[in-house]
Amino acid sequence: MMRVVFMGTPEFAVPSLEALAAAGYTIAGVITQPDRPVGRGHKLAPPPVKAKALELGLPVYQFERLRAQEGLDCLRALAPDVVVTAAFGQILSKKLLAVPKFGTVNVHASLLPRHRGAAPINWAIIQGDPVTGVTTMLTDAGVDTGAMLLSRETPIGAEETAGELTERLSVLGAQLLVETLGALNSLAPTPQDEARMTYDPMLDKAMGEIDFGRGAREIVNLVRGVNPWPGARAGALKVWRAAVAEGAGAPGTVLAADAKRGLVVACAGGAVELQEIQAPGGKRMDARAYLLGKRIPVGERLEIHG
């Protein structure tokens, strides 16, 4: 079995780490991001990969910048045959990439070369893709530009959120990773077709603001694609679930707001129903249940506030 160093940070990477351990690979070390403050108390919490590595009894190394000399020295000392990355969150330098004998294998959550970048799952949903998948690739000095090894496709559910799809792809990616490493010596890396390449930006909070000047399907896809983070917003309301609805009016105008018809808002060429919402300081609620106790005037314009 090859000697592996694993690099990953969020929950998406955990199944890949578990799969390597279950397959019997010698995991010389796990490299991840530093602990970060979370919650209202800002208490330091370990990244999910660190928590899982400690549970598995694996040595953990944390670096703010792995590219620094300290990180390079650490990787060289671990002497990996292969490095595996899955949502690590840092770009590897040429010096780091030169360390492992058989290169660095990355698990990327899209069908490359489509959706390069840090948020491929979110953007596949936001852009209305009917299918997505995972790709294993040999990392090079670019951002998701390396030659591809294997890929697996899966349909995106009509109501599936980014959080739900992330969970599915994390498992699919783990399975594909083990298959890739098992056949690494016989696989022929395939260069990516740059003519088909798309690159998407990182998400930020502003991307969750609903523009009712867009079409209903675009809005629904946005709500799904930014769930759970950064979350969609309409006026003061956070929107967790939405659907295409019947109706017409000036974009952003409330067309219905009662327990029978739900919360329906006009958009370009139609309307959307905001099905699950959260008021400031409140809990997530079915919008129809919320409207039993709260009034939103018909004709009001929902606008973004801060």
C-alpha positions, 0 to 999 in steps of 0.5 A: 500500500502507498504511503499517503498524506491527506489534506482536507478541511470541511465535512466534504473531505471526511468521507474521503479520509475515512475511505482511505483508512478503511481501505488500509492505506498507511496515512502518514499524516493529516494536514488541515487548516487551523482551528477557527472561532465559531458561534456567538462565544467565538470558541475555537473549534477544530475543522471536521477533518481534524476531528475525524483524524484524531478519532482515527488515531492519525497525526494531525498538522495544522498550517495557516500557510502550508506554502511556508517553509515550515509546511514544506519541511513537514511534508518532506519529513512525512515522505508520502508516496502520494498526497490526497487533497479534498477541499483543503482550501489552500493552493499548493506550491510547485515545491509542495507538489514535487514532494510526493513520488506519484503526485497529488490526487485531488477530489473535485466536486464537479465534472471538470473542466466545468465549475473550477473554483472553490464552490462548484457544488453551489454554482452547479445548482445556481446555474441550473445544471441537470447533472454534476459529479466528482472528478479525481485529478492530478494537481498542478500549479493552476487552480483545478487545471490538472489532468483528469483521472476518473469521474462519476456523474450524478443527477441533481434533484429538482429540489436538492440544496447545496448542503444535500448535494454536498453530502451525496458528492462527498460519499461519491468522491470517497468511493472514486478516490479509492478506485483512483488510488487502486489503479493509479499506476495504470490510469492515463491522465487526460488533459482538460479541454480548456474550450469547455472550461468554466470558473466560478467565484467564491461565495459571499453573503451578498450573493444570497440577496434575491433579485426579483428582477430575475426569473422564477426558476433562477430565484429558486435555483439561487435559494437552493444553491446558497442553502445552507450558506450564505443563505438567501434573503428577501427583505428582512427575511431569510429564505430557506426554500422556494418554488415557482408559483403563479402570478404576475406583478412588479418584481418584488411585490407581495402578491399573496401572504396568508396561510392558504396561499402562502407567501407569493412574490412577483418576479420577472415574468412570473412569481415565486412562493417563499415556502420556508422563511426565517424572520430576524431573531426567529426560527426557521418556519414554514411560511404558511405557519408563520403567516398564521401569526404575522402579517405581511401586507399584500402589495408591499415591496420586499427589498434587501436591507443591509 
